[in-house]
């Protein structure tokens, strides 16, 4: 998805992705594989351009509680980039 131009991605696509992120977040402590999936999904959010507001990242739209509780997870998943919550 990150290789597609933003006009090729449906504007409502983030909704099911956010639902997936919430599920993965809630269950990430149960299975290591879910934590890895959450890391990959966060990386996708960083790579997607927001159709409605190009200056706002989709990561900014994730629930703040999810971001603050997984701040370390996000740092490890994106390498040098940081998340300001």
PDB file of N, CA, C and O in Angstrom:
ATOM      1  N   UNK A   1       0.805  -1.197   0.000  1.00  0.00           N
ATOM      2  CA  UNK A   1       0.000   0.000   0.000  1.00  0.00           C
ATOM      3  C   UNK A   1       0.848   1.261   0.000  1.00  0.00           C
ATOM      4  O   UNK A   1       0.467   2.268  -0.597  1.00  0.00           O
ATOM      5  N   UNK A   2       1.968   1.211   0.651  1.00  0.00           N
ATOM      6  CA  UNK A   2       2.787   2.416   0.730  1.00  0.00           C
ATOM      7  C   UNK A   2       3.388   2.789  -0.618  1.00  0.00           C
ATOM      8  O   UNK A   2       3.835   3.921  -0.801  1.00  0.00           O
ATOM      9  N   UNK A   3       3.407   1.858  -1.558  1.00  0.00           N
ATOM     10  CA  UNK A   3       3.952   2.140  -2.876  1.00  0.00           C
ATOM     11  C   UNK A   3       2.917   2.753  -3.810  1.00  0.00           C
ATOM     12  O   UNK A   3       3.261   3.255  -4.880  1.00  0.00           O
ATOM     13  N   UNK A   4       1.653   2.713  -3.409  1.00  0.00           N
ATOM     14  CA  UNK A   4       0.589   3.271  -4.232  1.00  0.00           C
ATOM     15  C   UNK A   4       0.483   4.776  -4.030  1.00  0.00           C
ATOM     16  O   UNK A   4       0.749   5.289  -2.943  1.00  0.00           O
ATOM     17  N   UNK A   5       0.091   5.476  -5.091  1.00  0.00           N
ATOM     18  CA  UNK A   5      -0.194   6.900  -4.984  1.00  0.00           C
ATOM     19  C   UNK A   5      -1.423   7.069  -4.103  1.00  0.00           C
ATOM     20  O   UNK A   5      -2.317   6.223  -4.117  1.00  0.00           O
ATOM     21  N   UNK A   6      -1.477   8.165  -3.329  1.00  0.00           N
ATOM     22  CA  UNK A   6      -2.575   8.318  -2.378  1.00  0.00           C
ATOM     23  C   UNK A   6      -3.940   8.349  -3.042  1.00  0.00           C
ATOM     24  O   UNK A   6      -4.943   8.052  -2.392  1.00  0.00           O
ATOM     25  N   UNK A   7      -4.003   8.702  -4.320  1.00  0.00           N
ATOM     26  CA  UNK A   7      -5.292   8.728  -5.014  1.00  0.00           C
ATOM     27  C   UNK A   7      -5.812   7.319  -5.302  1.00  0.00           C
ATOM     28  O   UNK A   7      -6.990   7.147  -5.617  1.00  0.00           O
ATOM     29  N   UNK A   8      -4.950   6.320  -5.197  1.00  0.00           N
ATOM     30  CA  UNK A   8      -5.355   4.938  -5.449  1.00  0.00           C
ATOM     31  C   UNK A   8      -5.826   4.228  -4.178  1.00  0.00           C
ATOM     32  O   UNK A   8      -6.319   3.102  -4.245  1.00  0.00           O
ATOM     33  N   UNK A   9      -5.679   4.878  -3.025  1.00  0.00           N
ATOM     34  CA  UNK A   9      -6.101   4.296  -1.754  1.00  0.00           C
ATOM     35  C   UNK A   9      -7.407   4.954  -1.342  1.00  0.00           C
ATOM     36  O   UNK A   9      -7.506   6.181  -1.304  1.00  0.00           O
ATOM     37  N   UNK A  10      -8.399   4.146  -1.037  1.00  0.00           N
ATOM     38  CA  UNK A  10      -9.714   4.671  -0.669  1.00  0.00           C
ATOM     39  C   UNK A  10      -9.595   5.540   0.584  1.00  0.00           C
ATOM     40  O   UNK A  10      -8.887   5.175   1.522  1.00  0.00           O
ATOM     41  N   UNK A  11     -10.278   6.682   0.608  1.00  0.00           N
ATOM     42  CA  UNK A  11     -10.181   7.586   1.766  1.00  0.00           C
ATOM     43  C   UNK A  11     -10.606   6.955   3.095  1.00  0.00           C
ATOM     44  O   UNK A  11     -10.178   7.407   4.157  1.00  0.00           O
ATOM     45  N   UNK A  12     -11.439   5.919   3.047  1.00  0.00           N
ATOM     46  CA  UNK A  12     -11.883   5.272   4.280  1.00  0.00           C
ATOM     47  C   UNK A  12     -11.010   4.080   4.677  1.00  0.00           C
ATOM     48  O   UNK A  12     -11.291   3.415   5.674  1.00  0.00           O
ATOM     49  N   UNK A  13      -9.970   3.809   3.917  1.00  0.00           N
ATOM     50  CA  UNK A  13      -9.092   2.681   4.209  1.00  0.00           C
ATOM     51  C   UNK A  13      -8.497   2.730   5.616  1.00  0.00           C
ATOM     52  O   UNK A  13      -8.321   1.673   6.222  1.00  0.00           O
ATOM     53  N   UNK A  14      -8.179   3.899   6.163  1.00  0.00           N
ATOM     54  CA  UNK A  14      -7.614   3.908   7.518  1.00  0.00           C
ATOM     55  C   UNK A  14      -8.541   3.325   8.584  1.00  0.00           C
ATOM     56  O   UNK A  14      -8.060   2.839   9.608  1.00  0.00           O
ATOM     57  N   UNK A  15      -9.843   3.363   8.372  1.00  0.00           N
ATOM     58  CA  UNK A  15     -10.769   2.868   9.393  1.00  0.00           C
ATOM     59  C   UNK A  15     -10.532   1.395   9.705  1.00  0.00           C
ATOM     60  O   UNK A  15     -10.339   1.058  10.874  1.00  0.00           O
ATOM     61  N   UNK A  16     -10.537   0.493   8.709  1.00  0.00           N
ATOM     62  CA  UNK A  16     -10.250  -0.907   9.064  1.00  0.00           C
ATOM     63  C   UNK A  16      -8.820  -1.103   9.569  1.00  0.00           C
ATOM     64  O   UNK A  16      -8.567  -1.996  10.377  1.00  0.00           O
ATOM     65  N   UNK A  17      -7.888  -0.276   9.100  1.00  0.00           N
ATOM     66  CA  UNK A  17      -6.519  -0.386   9.599  1.00  0.00           C
ATOM     67  C   UNK A  17      -6.437   0.023  11.065  1.00  0.00           C
ATOM     68  O   UNK A  17      -5.705  -0.591  11.841  1.00  0.00           O
ATOM     69  N   UNK A  18      -7.192   1.068  11.453  1.00  0.00           N
ATOM     70  CA  UNK A  18      -7.223   1.479  12.853  1.00  0.00           C
ATOM     71  C   UNK A  18      -7.853   0.398  13.721  1.00  0.00           C
ATOM     72  O   UNK A  18      -7.394   0.150  14.836  1.00  0.00           O
ATOM     73  N   UNK A  19      -8.897  -0.246  13.216  1.00  0.00           N
ATOM     74  CA  UNK A  19      -9.533  -1.335  13.963  1.00  0.00           C
ATOM     75  C   UNK A  19      -8.531  -2.473  14.168  1.00  0.00           C
ATOM     76  O   UNK A  19      -8.452  -3.056  15.249  1.00  0.00           O
ATOM     77  N   UNK A  20      -7.774  -2.779  13.123  1.00  0.00           N
ATOM     78  CA  UNK A  20      -6.733  -3.812  13.242  1.00  0.00           C
ATOM     79  C   UNK A  20      -5.675  -3.398  14.266  1.00  0.00           C
ATOM     80  O   UNK A  20      -5.228  -4.217  15.068  1.00  0.00           O
ATOM     81  N   UNK A  21      -5.276  -2.127  14.235  1.00  0.00           N
ATOM     82  CA  UNK A  21      -4.268  -1.643  15.178  1.00  0.00           C
ATOM     83  C   UNK A  21      -4.767  -1.764  16.613  1.00  0.00           C
ATOM     84  O   UNK A  21      -4.011  -2.163  17.500  1.00  0.00           O
ATOM     85  N   UNK A  22      -6.036  -1.422  16.850  1.00  0.00           N
ATOM     86  CA  UNK A  22      -6.593  -1.545  18.196  1.00  0.00           C
ATOM     87  C   UNK A  22      -6.604  -3.005  18.653  1.00  0.00           C
ATOM     88  O   UNK A  22      -6.258  -3.303  19.796  1.00  0.00           O
ATOM     89  N   UNK A  23      -7.000  -3.911  17.760  1.00  0.00           N
ATOM     90  CA  UNK A  23      -7.009  -5.336  18.102  1.00  0.00           C
ATOM     91  C   UNK A  23      -5.597  -5.820  18.424  1.00  0.00           C
ATOM     92  O   UNK A  23      -5.376  -6.495  19.430  1.00  0.00           O
ATOM     93  N   UNK A  24      -4.652  -5.469  17.562  1.00  0.00           N
ATOM     94  CA  UNK A  24      -3.273  -5.903  17.777  1.00  0.00           C
ATOM     95  C   UNK A  24      -2.716  -5.317  19.070  1.00  0.00           C
ATOM     96  O   UNK A  24      -1.993  -5.992  19.803  1.00  0.00           O
ATOM     97  N   UNK A  25      -3.054  -4.060  19.346  1.00  0.00           N
ATOM     98  CA  UNK A  25      -2.587  -3.418  20.571  1.00  0.00           C
ATOM     99  C   UNK A  25      -3.136  -4.135  21.803  1.00  0.00           C
ATOM    100  O   UNK A  25      -2.399  -4.417  22.747  1.00  0.00           O
ATOM    101  N   UNK A  26      -4.437  -4.426  21.783  1.00  0.00           N
ATOM    102  CA  UNK A  26      -5.086  -5.078  22.926  1.00  0.00           C
ATOM    103  C   UNK A  26      -4.529  -6.480  23.177  1.00  0.00           C
ATOM    104  O   UNK A  26      -4.494  -6.934  24.320  1.00  0.00           O
ATOM    105  N   UNK A  27      -4.100  -7.161  22.132  1.00  0.00           N
ATOM    106  CA  UNK A  27      -3.657  -8.549  22.260  1.00  0.00           C
ATOM    107  C   UNK A  27      -2.152  -8.741  22.095  1.00  0.00           C
ATOM    108  O   UNK A  27      -1.675  -9.875  22.075  1.00  0.00           O
ATOM    109  N   UNK A  28      -1.411  -7.663  21.978  1.00  0.00           N
ATOM    110  CA  UNK A  28       0.025  -7.780  21.703  1.00  0.00           C
ATOM    111  C   UNK A  28       0.795  -8.419  22.854  1.00  0.00           C
ATOM    112  O   UNK A  28       1.864  -8.992  22.642  1.00  0.00           O
ATOM    113  N   UNK A  29       0.264  -8.327  24.062  1.00  0.00           N
ATOM    114  CA  UNK A  29       0.972  -8.939  25.190  1.00  0.00           C
ATOM    115  C   UNK A  29       0.809 -10.458  25.211  1.00  0.00           C
ATOM    116  O   UNK A  29       1.559 -11.150  25.899  1.00  0.00           O
ATOM    117  N   UNK A  30      -0.155 -10.975  24.469  1.00  0.00           N
ATOM    118  CA  UNK A  30      -0.425 -12.416  24.473  1.00  0.00           C
ATOM    119  C   UNK A  30       0.474 -13.189  23.513  1.00  0.00           C
ATOM    120  O   UNK A  30       0.847 -14.329  23.787  1.00  0.00           O
ATOM    121  N   UNK A  31       0.819 -12.570  22.391  1.00  0.00           N
ATOM    122  CA  UNK A  31       1.608 -13.263  21.372  1.00  0.00           C
ATOM    123  C   UNK A  31       2.638 -12.309  20.772  1.00  0.00           C
ATOM    124  O   UNK A  31       2.317 -11.174  20.419  1.00  0.00           O
ATOM    125  N   UNK A  32       3.851 -12.773  20.664  1.00  0.00           N
ATOM    126  CA  UNK A  32       4.921 -11.976  20.061  1.00  0.00           C
ATOM    127  C   UNK A  32       4.618 -11.663  18.598  1.00  0.00           C
ATOM    128  O   UNK A  32       4.964 -10.586  18.112  1.00  0.00           O
ATOM    129  N   UNK A  33       3.980 -12.583  17.900  1.00  0.00           N
ATOM    130  CA  UNK A  33       3.686 -12.360  16.483  1.00  0.00           C
ATOM    131  C   UNK A  33       2.726 -11.188  16.291  1.00  0.00           C
ATOM    132  O   UNK A  33       2.810 -10.481  15.287  1.00  0.00           O
ATOM    133  N   UNK A  34       1.819 -10.974  17.240  1.00  0.00           N
ATOM    134  CA  UNK A  34       0.901  -9.835  17.145  1.00  0.00           C
ATOM    135  C   UNK A  34       1.643  -8.520  17.345  1.00  0.00           C
ATOM    136  O   UNK A  34       1.301  -7.511  16.730  1.00  0.00           O
ATOM    137  N   UNK A  35       2.650  -8.532  18.200  1.00  0.00           N
ATOM    138  CA  UNK A  35       3.455  -7.329  18.409  1.00  0.00           C
ATOM    139  C   UNK A  35       4.202  -6.977  17.125  1.00  0.00           C
ATOM    140  O   UNK A  35       4.314  -5.804  16.768  1.00  0.00           O
ATOM    141  N   UNK A  36       4.708  -7.986  16.439  1.00  0.00           N
ATOM    142  CA  UNK A  36       5.405  -7.744  15.173  1.00  0.00           C
ATOM    143  C   UNK A  36       4.446  -7.202  14.120  1.00  0.00           C
ATOM    144  O   UNK A  36       4.808  -6.315  13.346  1.00  0.00           O
ATOM    145  N   UNK A  37       3.231  -7.729  14.088  1.00  0.00           N
ATOM    146  CA  UNK A  37       2.223  -7.227  13.146  1.00  0.00           C
ATOM    147  C   UNK A  37       1.883  -5.773  13.446  1.00  0.00           C
ATOM    148  O   UNK A  37       1.703  -4.975  12.526  1.00  0.00           O
ATOM    149  N   UNK A  38       1.793  -5.425  14.729  1.00  0.00           N
ATOM    150  CA  UNK A  38       1.513  -4.046  15.114  1.00  0.00           C
ATOM    151  C   UNK A  38       2.642  -3.124  14.666  1.00  0.00           C
ATOM    152  O   UNK A  38       2.394  -2.013  14.198  1.00  0.00           O
ATOM    153  N   UNK A  39       3.871  -3.583  14.809  1.00  0.00           N
ATOM    154  CA  UNK A  39       5.011  -2.790  14.354  1.00  0.00           C
ATOM    155  C   UNK A  39       4.942  -2.552  12.848  1.00  0.00           C
ATOM    156  O   UNK A  39       5.197  -1.441  12.382  1.00  0.00           O
ATOM    157  N   UNK A  40       4.602  -3.580  12.094  1.00  0.00           N
ATOM    158  CA  UNK A  40       4.486  -3.439  10.644  1.00  0.00           C
ATOM    159  C   UNK A  40       3.360  -2.483  10.273  1.00  0.00           C
ATOM    160  O   UNK A  40       3.504  -1.677   9.353  1.00  0.00           O
ATOM    161  N   UNK A  41       2.242  -2.570  10.983  1.00  0.00           N
ATOM    162  CA  UNK A  41       1.106  -1.700  10.702  1.00  0.00           C
ATOM    163  C   UNK A  41       1.442  -0.243  11.001  1.00  0.00           C
ATOM    164  O   UNK A  41       1.049   0.651  10.252  1.00  0.00           O
ATOM    165  N   UNK A  42       2.161  -0.003  12.082  1.00  0.00           N
ATOM    166  CA  UNK A  42       2.577   1.362  12.409  1.00  0.00           C
ATOM    167  C   UNK A  42       3.508   1.896  11.324  1.00  0.00           C
ATOM    168  O   UNK A  42       3.419   3.065  10.950  1.00  0.00           O
ATOM    169  N   UNK A  43       4.386   1.057  10.826  1.00  0.00           N
ATOM    170  CA  UNK A  43       5.266   1.473   9.728  1.00  0.00           C
ATOM    171  C   UNK A  43       4.460   1.846   8.493  1.00  0.00           C
ATOM    172  O   UNK A  43       4.804   2.792   7.784  1.00  0.00           O
ATOM    173  N   UNK A  44       3.393   1.105   8.237  1.00  0.00           N
ATOM    174  CA  UNK A  44       2.514   1.428   7.108  1.00  0.00           C
ATOM    175  C   UNK A  44       1.857   2.779   7.330  1.00  0.00           C
ATOM    176  O   UNK A  44       1.767   3.587   6.405  1.00  0.00           O
ATOM    177  N   UNK A  45       1.394   3.032   8.562  1.00  0.00           N
ATOM    178  CA  UNK A  45       0.768   4.323   8.861  1.00  0.00           C
ATOM    179  C   UNK A  45       1.733   5.476   8.618  1.00  0.00           C
ATOM    180  O   UNK A  45       1.333   6.531   8.124  1.00  0.00           O
ATOM    181  N   UNK A  46       3.001   5.279   8.964  1.00  0.00           N
ATOM    182  CA  UNK A  46       3.986   6.331   8.724  1.00  0.00           C
ATOM    183  C   UNK A  46       4.190   6.578   7.233  1.00  0.00           C
ATOM    184  O   UNK A  46       4.468   7.706   6.826  1.00  0.00           O
ATOM    185  N   UNK A  47       4.057   5.543   6.422  1.00  0.00           N
ATOM    186  CA  UNK A  47       4.310   5.683   4.998  1.00  0.00           C
ATOM    187  C   UNK A  47       3.144   6.194   4.184  1.00  0.00           C
ATOM    188  O   UNK A  47       3.336   6.676   3.068  1.00  0.00           O
ATOM    189  N   UNK A  48       1.930   6.099   4.720  1.00  0.00           N
ATOM    190  CA  UNK A  48       0.757   6.530   3.965  1.00  0.00           C
ATOM    191  C   UNK A  48       0.576   8.037   4.032  1.00  0.00           C
ATOM    192  O   UNK A  48       0.785   8.657   5.075  1.00  0.00           O
ATOM    193  N   UNK A  49       0.189   8.609   2.920  1.00  0.00           N
ATOM    194  CA  UNK A  49      -0.137  10.031   2.890  1.00  0.00           C
ATOM    195  C   UNK A  49      -1.604  10.200   3.247  1.00  0.00           C
ATOM    196  O   UNK A  49      -2.461   9.486   2.726  1.00  0.00           O
ATOM    197  N   UNK A  50      -1.891  11.141   4.132  1.00  0.00           N
ATOM    198  CA  UNK A  50      -3.263  11.419   4.527  1.00  0.00           C
ATOM    199  C   UNK A  50      -3.936  12.195   3.403  1.00  0.00           C
ATOM    200  O   UNK A  50      -3.497  13.290   3.054  1.00  0.00           O
ATOM    201  N   UNK A  51      -4.989  11.640   2.839  1.00  0.00           N
ATOM    202  CA  UNK A  51      -5.667  12.254   1.698  1.00  0.00           C
ATOM    203  C   UNK A  51      -6.336  13.560   2.101  1.00  0.00           C
ATOM    204  O   UNK A  51      -6.311  14.525   1.337  1.00  0.00           O
ATOM    205  N   UNK A  52      -6.930  13.605   3.280  1.00  0.00           N
ATOM    206  CA  UNK A  52      -7.678  14.779   3.712  1.00  0.00           C
ATOM    207  C   UNK A  52      -6.791  15.898   4.235  1.00  0.00           C
ATOM    208  O   UNK A  52      -7.167  17.067   4.154  1.00  0.00           O
ATOM    209  N   UNK A  53      -5.642  15.571   4.759  1.00  0.00           N
ATOM    210  CA  UNK A  53      -4.736  16.572   5.314  1.00  0.00           C
ATOM    211  C   UNK A  53      -3.313  16.060   5.120  1.00  0.00           C
ATOM    212  O   UNK A  53      -2.832  15.227   5.889  1.00  0.00           O
ATOM    213  N   UNK A  54      -2.648  16.563   4.091  1.00  0.00           N
ATOM    214  CA  UNK A  54      -1.330  16.039   3.722  1.00  0.00           C
ATOM    215  C   UNK A  54      -0.259  16.282   4.782  1.00  0.00           C
ATOM    216  O   UNK A  54       0.762  15.595   4.801  1.00  0.00           O
ATOM    217  N   UNK A  55      -0.487  17.257   5.664  1.00  0.00           N
ATOM    218  CA  UNK A  55       0.506  17.544   6.692  1.00  0.00           C
ATOM    219  C   UNK A  55       0.312  16.700   7.942  1.00  0.00           C
ATOM    220  O   UNK A  55       1.164  16.700   8.831  1.00  0.00           O
ATOM    221  N   UNK A  56      -0.803  15.979   8.017  1.00  0.00           N
ATOM    222  CA  UNK A  56      -1.085  15.145   9.183  1.00  0.00           C
ATOM    223  C   UNK A  56      -0.815  13.684   8.845  1.00  0.00           C
ATOM    224  O   UNK A  56      -1.288  13.166   7.833  1.00  0.00           O
ATOM    225  N   UNK A  57      -0.056  13.042   9.699  1.00  0.00           N
ATOM    226  CA  UNK A  57       0.246  11.629   9.514  1.00  0.00           C
ATOM    227  C   UNK A  57      -0.905  10.790  10.037  1.00  0.00           C
ATOM    228  O   UNK A  57      -1.623  11.213  10.943  1.00  0.00           O
ATOM    229  N   UNK A  58      -1.085   9.606   9.474  1.00  0.00           N
ATOM    230  CA  UNK A  58      -2.100   8.700   9.999  1.00  0.00           C
ATOM    231  C   UNK A  58      -1.757   8.264  11.421  1.00  0.00           C
ATOM    232  O   UNK A  58      -2.648   7.911  12.193  1.00  0.00           O
ATOM    233  N   UNK A  59      -0.483   8.286  11.767  1.00  0.00           N
ATOM    234  CA  UNK A  59      -0.093   7.944  13.131  1.00  0.00           C
ATOM    235  C   UNK A  59      -0.691   8.960  14.102  1.00  0.00           C
ATOM    236  O   UNK A  59      -1.036   8.614  15.231  1.00  0.00           O
ATOM    237  N   UNK A  60      -0.813  10.220  13.660  1.00  0.00           N
ATOM    238  CA  UNK A  60      -1.423  11.246  14.501  1.00  0.00           C
ATOM    239  C   UNK A  60      -2.888  10.951  14.796  1.00  0.00           C
ATOM    240  O   UNK A  60      -3.435  11.456  15.777  1.00  0.00           O
ATOM    241  N   UNK A  61      -3.519  10.150  13.971  1.00  0.00           N
ATOM    242  CA  UNK A  61      -4.931   9.839  14.148  1.00  0.00           C
ATOM    243  C   UNK A  61      -5.169   8.619  15.033  1.00  0.00           C
ATOM    244  O   UNK A  61      -6.299   8.360  15.446  1.00  0.00           O
ATOM    245  N   UNK A  62      -4.111   7.872  15.322  1.00  0.00           N
ATOM    246  CA  UNK A  62      -4.260   6.734  16.229  1.00  0.00           C
ATOM    247  C   UNK A  62      -4.673   7.243  17.603  1.00  0.00           C
ATOM    248  O   UNK A  62      -4.306   8.355  17.984  1.00  0.00           O
ATOM    249  N   UNK A  63      -5.423   6.455  18.343  1.00  0.00           N
ATOM    250  CA  UNK A  63      -5.805   6.881  19.695  1.00  0.00           C
ATOM    251  C   UNK A  63      -4.573   7.223  20.531  1.00  0.00           C
ATOM    252  O   UNK A  63      -3.595   6.474  20.535  1.00  0.00           O
ATOM    253  N   UNK A  64      -4.620   8.344  21.231  1.00  0.00           N
ATOM    254  CA  UNK A  64      -3.476   8.791  22.028  1.00  0.00           C
ATOM    255  C   UNK A  64      -3.074   7.765  23.084  1.00  0.00           C
ATOM    256  O   UNK A  64      -1.886   7.598  23.361  1.00  0.00           O
ATOM    257  N   UNK A  65      -4.042   7.081  23.673  1.00  0.00           N
ATOM    258  CA  UNK A  65      -3.720   6.076  24.681  1.00  0.00           C
ATOM    259  C   UNK A  65      -2.875   4.967  24.072  1.00  0.00           C
ATOM    260  O   UNK A  65      -1.937   4.478  24.702  1.00  0.00           O
ATOM    261  N   UNK A  66      -3.200   4.578  22.869  1.00  0.00           N
ATOM    262  CA  UNK A  66      -2.460   3.525  22.176  1.00  0.00           C
ATOM    263  C   UNK A  66      -1.035   3.989  21.912  1.00  0.00           C
ATOM    264  O   UNK A  66      -0.088   3.222  22.086  1.00  0.00           O
ATOM    265  N   UNK A  67      -0.881   5.231  21.495  1.00  0.00           N
ATOM    266  CA  UNK A  67       0.449   5.755  21.185  1.00  0.00           C
ATOM    267  C   UNK A  67       1.293   5.874  22.445  1.00  0.00           C
ATOM    268  O   UNK A  67       2.448   5.448  22.461  1.00  0.00           O
ATOM    269  N   UNK A  68       0.725   6.449  23.502  1.00  0.00           N
ATOM    270  CA  UNK A  68       1.520   6.667  24.706  1.00  0.00           C
ATOM    271  C   UNK A  68       1.937   5.359  25.363  1.00  0.00           C
ATOM    272  O   UNK A  68       3.040   5.272  25.902  1.00  0.00           O
ATOM    273  N   UNK A  69       1.087   4.349  25.333  1.00  0.00           N
ATOM    274  CA  UNK A  69       1.414   3.078  25.970  1.00  0.00           C
ATOM    275  C   UNK A  69       2.373   2.239  25.140  1.00  0.00           C
ATOM    276  O   UNK A  69       3.021   1.335  25.668  1.00  0.00           O
ATOM    277  N   UNK A  70       2.469   2.523  23.864  1.00  0.00           N
ATOM    278  CA  UNK A  70       3.348   1.725  23.007  1.00  0.00           C
ATOM    279  C   UNK A  70       4.463   2.575  22.407  1.00  0.00           C
ATOM    280  O   UNK A  70       4.997   2.245  21.348  1.00  0.00           O
ATOM    281  N   UNK A  71       4.809   3.654  23.072  1.00  0.00           N
ATOM    282  CA  UNK A  71       5.829   4.568  22.559  1.00  0.00           C
ATOM    283  C   UNK A  71       7.151   3.855  22.287  1.00  0.00           C
ATOM    284  O   UNK A  71       7.775   4.077  21.250  1.00  0.00           O
ATOM    285  N   UNK A  72       7.573   3.010  23.204  1.00  0.00           N
ATOM    286  CA  UNK A  72       8.815   2.260  23.010  1.00  0.00           C
ATOM    287  C   UNK A  72       8.703   1.309  21.825  1.00  0.00           C
ATOM    288  O   UNK A  72       9.657   1.154  21.063  1.00  0.00           O
ATOM    289  N   UNK A  73       7.557   0.679  21.668  1.00  0.00           N
ATOM    290  CA  UNK A  73       7.332  -0.231  20.549  1.00  0.00           C
ATOM    291  C   UNK A  73       7.475   0.521  19.231  1.00  0.00           C
ATOM    292  O   UNK A  73       8.093   0.024  18.289  1.00  0.00           O
ATOM    293  N   UNK A  74       6.897   1.732  19.168  1.00  0.00           N
ATOM    294  CA  UNK A  74       6.976   2.527  17.948  1.00  0.00           C
ATOM    295  C   UNK A  74       8.416   2.928  17.652  1.00  0.00           C
ATOM    296  O   UNK A  74       8.841   2.899  16.497  1.00  0.00           O
ATOM    297  N   UNK A  75       9.163   3.297  18.674  1.00  0.00           N
ATOM    298  CA  UNK A  75      10.558   3.696  18.464  1.00  0.00           C
ATOM    299  C   UNK A  75      11.358   2.555  17.855  1.00  0.00           C
ATOM    300  O   UNK A  75      12.175   2.774  16.960  1.00  0.00           O
ATOM    301  N   UNK A  76      11.126   1.339  18.337  1.00  0.00           N
ATOM    302  CA  UNK A  76      11.860   0.191  17.810  1.00  0.00           C
ATOM    303  C   UNK A  76      11.409  -0.172  16.404  1.00  0.00           C
ATOM    304  O   UNK A  76      12.197  -0.692  15.615  1.00  0.00           O
ATOM    305  N   UNK A  77      10.140   0.099  16.082  1.00  0.00           N
ATOM    306  CA  UNK A  77       9.633  -0.322  14.779  1.00  0.00           C
ATOM    307  C   UNK A  77      10.064   0.607  13.654  1.00  0.00           C
ATOM    308  O   UNK A  77      10.126   0.188  12.498  1.00  0.00           O
ATOM    309  N   UNK A  78      10.366   1.879  13.979  1.00  0.00           N
ATOM    310  CA  UNK A  78      10.691   2.812  12.908  1.00  0.00           C
ATOM    311  C   UNK A  78      12.147   3.237  12.913  1.00  0.00           C
ATOM    312  O   UNK A  78      12.562   4.048  12.084  1.00  0.00           O
ATOM    313  N   UNK A  79      12.913   2.705  13.825  1.00  0.00           N
ATOM    314  CA  UNK A  79      14.338   2.981  13.822  1.00  0.00           C
ATOM    315  C   UNK A  79      14.669   4.362  14.330  1.00  0.00           C
ATOM    316  O   UNK A  79      14.455   4.656  15.506  1.00  0.00           O
ATOM    317  N   UNK A  80      15.188   5.218  13.463  1.00  0.00           N
ATOM    318  CA  UNK A  80      15.681   6.521  13.880  1.00  0.00           C
ATOM    319  C   UNK A  80      14.570   7.535  14.124  1.00  0.00           C
ATOM    320  O   UNK A  80      14.773   8.483  14.883  1.00  0.00           O
ATOM    321  N   UNK A  81      13.420   7.371  13.515  1.00  0.00           N
ATOM    322  CA  UNK A  81      12.321   8.309  13.709  1.00  0.00           C
ATOM    323  C   UNK A  81      11.768   8.173  15.113  1.00  0.00           C
ATOM    324  O   UNK A  81      11.850   7.108  15.724  1.00  0.00           O
ATOM    325  N   UNK A  82      11.198   9.267  15.625  1.00  0.00           N
ATOM    326  CA  UNK A  82      10.605   9.224  16.958  1.00  0.00           C
ATOM    327  C   UNK A  82       9.166   9.660  16.887  1.00  0.00           C
ATOM    328  O   UNK A  82       8.749  10.353  15.959  1.00  0.00           O
ATOM    329  N   UNK A  83       8.409   9.240  17.890  1.00  0.00           N
ATOM    330  CA  UNK A  83       7.004   9.592  17.990  1.00  0.00           C
ATOM    331  C   UNK A  83       6.849  10.533  19.157  1.00  0.00           C
ATOM    332  O   UNK A  83       7.237  10.202  20.277  1.00  0.00           O
ATOM    333  N   UNK A  84       6.295  11.687  18.918  1.00  0.00           N
ATOM    334  CA  UNK A  84       6.014  12.635  19.985  1.00  0.00           C
ATOM    335  C   UNK A  84       4.564  12.500  20.366  1.00  0.00           C
ATOM    336  O   UNK A  84       3.683  12.748  19.543  1.00  0.00           O
ATOM    337  N   UNK A  85       4.298  12.114  21.586  1.00  0.00           N
ATOM    338  CA  UNK A  85       2.916  11.946  22.054  1.00  0.00           C
ATOM    339  C   UNK A  85       2.522  13.068  22.972  1.00  0.00           C
ATOM    340  O   UNK A  85       1.394  13.096  23.464  1.00  0.00           O
TER     341      UNK A  85
END
